Amino acid sequence: MFWTATIIFAVCYAVIVSEKIHKTKVAIFGAALTLVAKVLTQHDALHDIDFGVDWNVIFLLISMMVIVNILAKTGIFQYVAVRAAKLGKGEPFTIMVIFAALTAVGSAFLDNVTTVLLLAPVTLLIADQLDIDPIPYLVTEALASNIGGTATLIGDPPNIMIASKANLVFMDFIIHLAPVVLIIMLVWLAIWKLIFAKRLHVREELKAQIMAMDERELIQDPALLKRAGVILTLTILGFVLHGFLHYEPATVALMGAAALLLVSGQDPHHVLSEVEWPTIFFFIGLFIIIGGVVKVGLIEILSQKMIAVTNPTPQSTMVLSMVMIWFSGVASAIVDNIPFVATMNPLLVDLADKVFGPHSGSESALQHAAMMPVWWSLALGACLGGNGSAIGASANVIVVGLSEKAGHRITFMRFVKYGAPVMVLTLAISMAYVYVRYFWLKI
Amino acid sequence: MNVGKHMNTSLTTVGPDTAFSTLLVKQCNWRTRQIYVVDQGFKLLGIVTTHNLLSRLVPQYLDSTLSKTLPSGDSLFAKHYRESSGLTAKEVMTTDFISLGLDDVIIEAGAIIKDRRFNGLPVLDEQGVLRGDIGRKDILRYITAKVCGLDIG
């Protein structure tokens, strides 16, 4: 059974990385094989907390997709983007910074892909109006979405998975990751200023074209916007308080999605059809495949090897944390960070049990003071590593596709030229942050 | 009834190196349904439709809502015309067209046009040489006059 599960896992992983077959097909097929080969029983796959599908992740993702789909129909993102461009008085670099900040904030609370999808058309229009190359803007937004998404529990799927596995709450992410994301944004945009500020200059009459735009036309349904705004605010408040109220994040998101669906007047058939079901089933398949290798002991072997290499102790996990940032970062630039984190999660649970815990999966082991920097390092590496290449994150792939469709081809190497240095910079800042905060100041 | 008997034989044809501006002017002629791009042997290489030309002049990313923010789109049209002016017919044309043979029946043309929303379909002979085309109006005229027996003047 050990080799059956290991071969299913290795082959599926290789095919997903190769992108020869759609990843959802591979994950579902691998999951079916795992069940047919009796590596896992169906009961294990659907109900077991250690080997089965993490329904908290699944329902959080579905609910957030519903919220975002309804919110996107209000036109608020495009309204804010055009308003921001006008606030920047049509200055190209100011607009770049404002759009980066807007994307980062949007991605922290919503899905990265939706954020860039909503902002890209406005970006292309503004670049067209200013007669400048839109590619630096679009790539900046992709990078900002991956950085901003790192800041919160709901910002990026790896964080959702880590939170669910390690029983972390929304405010844990705000307290531990939002500060470093803020530092990263400031440093990154300061460097961006050195590179782009002098390069981007346009004539005054072109700036006037931006100022003449009428953003009010973008609010398509003001009544829906008001209702959606109230419910989104309450949902975010729910996320902030979910640990205190003892609700899972998925419960908060499900309540928000249900309330929004109820008051929006939207056809549920239409809204639910826009949920990214291939992504949802990719997660489900992946959880089952990885549940198989957890059950047969492969993950335990890998965890023992990681312990041997990094030598974590209840007193310090410094080497493990530093290795985790760079290993996760580089791996996430090359392969999809979702299967990567799905594999690392059970590995770290096993490692935590061996080093810190009295019993399997105990919260005291998973949230041991020395274990926390490892979780944060995994989140930082997996989210920020996505900036390293054009295929490192879904937002990058979307931006490259949209840009090409609009007649501005972003080659793989051109993306790497912008993205790889940003990835190295952000991982270096993360490393310094983790070291200073958790191993030097110990706060 | 066969399409060969009811097709239009007065076509607008150009070579593959025809300039973008020439295509615009030709397509603006009210008698032109679509422009057929042919080689020297009159074999069909592709079709340039109004949609092909407009999609080069109206930015791809612009939807109906976003377009409302603009007081006037003329500067955008002008910019995209400048950017497209170096293109030729072979870069603008659609190559995955559906064609009919001279002996195909009109109802087949009607079904294809209804399903795919084409303006018209080229009609080729067995050697692939362009012989004519049949459009929505041709089919409607045929049904109205020949099948329904109504006087269409």
Boltz contact constraints between the chains, C-beta under 6 A:
constraints:
  - contact:
      token1: [A, 82]
      token2: [B, 69]
      max_distance: 6.0
  - contact:
      token1: [A, 121]
      token2: [B, 61]
      max_distance: 6.0
  - contact:
      token1: [A, 121]
      token2: [B, 66]
      max_distance: 6.0
  - contact:
      token1: [A, 124]
      token2: [B, 61]
      max_distance: 6.0
  - contact:
      token1: [A, 212]
      token2: [B, 71]
      max_distance: 6.0
  - contact:
      token1: [A, 213]
      token2: [B, 69]
      max_distance: 6.0
  - contact:
      token1: [A, 214]
      token2: [B, 69]
      max_distance: 6.0
  - contact:
      token1: [A, 215]
      token2: [B, 69]
      max_distance: 6.0
  - contact:
      token1: [A, 217]
      token2: [B, 68]
      max_distance: 6.0
  - contact:
      token1: [A, 217]
      token2: [B, 69]
      max_distance: 6.0
  - contact:
      token1: [A, 405]
      token2: [B, 60]
      max_distance: 6.0
  - contact:
      token1: [A, 406]
      token2: [B, 60]
      max_distance: 6.0
  - contact:
      token1: [A, 406]
      token2: [B, 61]
      max_distance: 6.0
